[in-house]
Amino acid sequence: MTCLTFLHAVTRDRADFDPFIAVLPPELKASAVDLPGHGSAQRLHAYTLPSIASAVDPQKGERNILWGHSLGGLVALWVGAHRPQSIAALVLEDPPLFDAMQPRLETTHWARGFRALHAIMVGRAAAWTVSDWETAVADWPCGNGTATIAEAGGPEAVARRAKQIAALDPAVPIAMVAPEFSAGIDPLALIRRISIPIVILAGERSLGSALSADDLQVLGAEHNVAIVPAEGAGHQIREARAQLAVQTLLSVV
């Protein structure tokens, strides 16, 4: 049996995948997990890519496919490179394979955003409730262009995002910009350790994608990597191009 495991982006949780899993063929065994520091998962003393990835446990004796979005894509790649016998294929949804690596991270809006969120969470929002967060996140960008979460997803998306932030360990966003998070990690070296298919769903850089045109050229030269462009999508490809996301997944099942 094929087991599909979905790994979410930083600051989010497994509930992000509920709408997507709901439209998949019922015969597929699909589940999403909370990564450490998110949702109901354990909190860690230190958040690094290896420590977060250690919480992912592929099903023994099954044909495992990992779908990772953003941070989840980095985690999926790490698991695939270090436990290749357990994984049949990887689908990476707009993974920040290079944007998340220092020193390039410091040139991106991600670094500024992580630091700002950490400061808010340990400062004026330290005692905020989910309701308080709903007021705040409604005006946050949705990850696909300039629309806000409220505009793009309505009250349901706002409520889901607020619960995610309220449950988040404040140490997570600041860990993302710490040198230790990606110390000694070379995404291309990880890819080259893997013989299984790797499919990368890539949004448009101008709409918020974590992958540049140069990144895609470098990645597309790898023998086991297939690039699937998602026109009209930024970083949240499942939301902007749901049918394309489903088709991409079914192509590797």
N, C-alpha and C positions, 0 to 999 in steps of 0.2 A: 504494500500500500504506500502511496505517496503522502508524506506529511509536509504540510506547508506551515512554516513558522514565520511570523511577521514581527519585525523589530522596528520600533518607532524612533522618531527623531528626538534630539535633546529637548528637554522641558515638556515633553508630551508623555503619553502612556498608551497602553494597549487599546484603549477605547477609540483611538484614532482610526483603527482598522475595522471597527464594527460595520460601518456602511459598506465598505469594500467586501468584506467577508460575506455579507448578506446577499450579494449579487453573484457570488461564485457558484459553480455547479455543486449541488448538495453532496455528491459522492466524494468530493475532495475533503480530506481531513485537515482543516485549517484552524489555526489558533494563533493568538498574539500574546506576547509576554511583556511584562513591565521590566524594563532594565533597572539596575540598581540606582537608587536615589530618586526614582520616579514611581508614581502611583502607589501601589501597595508593596512594592519590592523593598528589600533591605537597603539600609544606608551603609555606605562604606567609609572607612577611615580615610581612604585616598581614592580618587576617581582618575583612573588612567584607562587607555583603550584596552590593555590586557586585563585589568581588573574587572572592567564592565563586561568584557567578552566572556570571562570565566563563568558568568551566570547563565550563559546559553548552553543548554544541554540537549543536543539532537537525540531523537528517539532511536534507540538501538534496534537494529534489525529492520529498519524502515528505509524507504527512499526519501531522504530529507532534501527539501528545497528551502532555502532561506531567502526571504524578501526583506531587505533593509532599506529604510528611508533615512537619508541624511546621516546622523550619527549611527543609526541602525545599519546603514550601508557599510560604514567603517567596521562596525562590530561583525557583520556578516562576513566581510572580507577577511578579517582576522581569524574567525572561526574556520572558514574554508581553507585558509593557509596552514593552520596549525592542527586541524582535524580533518584532513581531506578525505579520509576513508569513510567519514560519517555523512558527507554532503554530496548530493548529485548535481546541484546547480545553484547558482546565485543570481538573484535579481536585485540590482542596486538602483534604488529610486533617487536620482539626483544626489549622489553621494559627494561630500566635500573632500574628495581624495587629496586635493592639494590645498584648497582654501583652509582646511583645518590644521595644516601643518605649519609650525613656526619655522622661519619668521614671516612667511607669506600671510598667515592669519592676521597679523597686525595691520595689514593693508586693506582689510575687508570690513564691511559693516558688521560682520558677525562678532568680531572682537569687541567693538564698541557696545553692541547690544548685550553681550554676556556680562560685561562689567556693569553696565547700567542696571540690568535686572538684578544682579547680586546686590548692588548698593541699595536698591529699593526694597528687596526682600529682607535685608538685615537692618534696614532703617525704618522709614515711615510706614512700610507695609508689614512689619514684623508680626503684628497682631491682627492683620486683615482676615476677614472671613471670606468664604467663597462668594458671597453676595458682593462684598467690596471689590473682589477681583473681577467680577462680571462687569462692573462699571468701568474698570480700567481696560480690560482686554477688548472690549467692544470696538475700540478705536485703533487697535493694533493692526498693522498690515497683515493680510491673509497669506502672503507668500506667493501670490500670483499677480504681480503688477501693483497698482496703487489702491485697490479696493481694501476696505477694512474687513475684519472678521465678521462684524455685524452685517455689512453689506453683502459679503460673499456667501455667508453660511446661515445668517439669521440667528434667532435666539438659541437654537439647539447648539450651534457651533460655539456661540459665546459661552453658554453654560458648560460645555465640555472643556473648553480652553481654561475657564476659570478654575474648574476642579483640578485640572492638571497642574496649574501653577500653584494652587493652594497646597497640593500634596508634594510638591517638589522640594528636595533637599536644597537649601540655599547654597550649599557648597558646590553643587553641580555646575552652575553657569560659570563661576570663577575658575573651576578646575579646567574648563574647556580652553582657557587662555593660558594656563600654566604650562611652562616648557615640559614638565614631566608627563603631561597627557600623551604627547606624541613622540617623546624622546626616543631616538634611535629607530623610528618607524619610517620605512620607505614604501609607499603604496604600490609602486611598480614592482618592487622586490616581492611583495606579498602576492601580487597577481601572477608573477612568474613562478611562484611555488605551486600554483594551482593548475591542474590539467582539466578540470571540469568547466563546463560552459559558464561564462559570466555575461549577463545581459545588463547593460546600463541604460536606464531611462533618463534622458537628459532634457531638461527644460531650456528655455531661452534665457540667456544671460541678462538681457535687458529687462526681463520680467522677474528676476530674482534667482535664477539658477546658480548653483554652487559650482558649475563647470563652465570654463571658458572655451572658446573655439580652439585655442592651442591645446588645452587639456584633452579635448575630444580627439584631436589629431594624434596626440601621443598615445592615448588609450586605444584608439581604433587600430593602431599598428600591432597590438598584441594578438597573437594567434587565436586565443580562446575568448576574446572580448568582442561582443556585438553591441553596437550603439544604436539605440532606438530614439530618434529625435521626437520630442513632444512639442510640436508647434502650438503656440498659444498658452503654454504653461510655463510657470516659473519654477519654484521649489516644491510646491504641493501638486505633484502631477496627478495623483489619484483623484484629486478634487476637480482639477481643470479638464483632465482628459481620462475620465473613468473607463470608457470603452477601450481606449488604447491600452490602458493599464491591464485590464482583464485579458485582452488579446495577447499582450506580451507575456503574462503569466502562463496562460494556457499553451503558449508555444514551447515552454520548457517542461511542462508537467508530463 
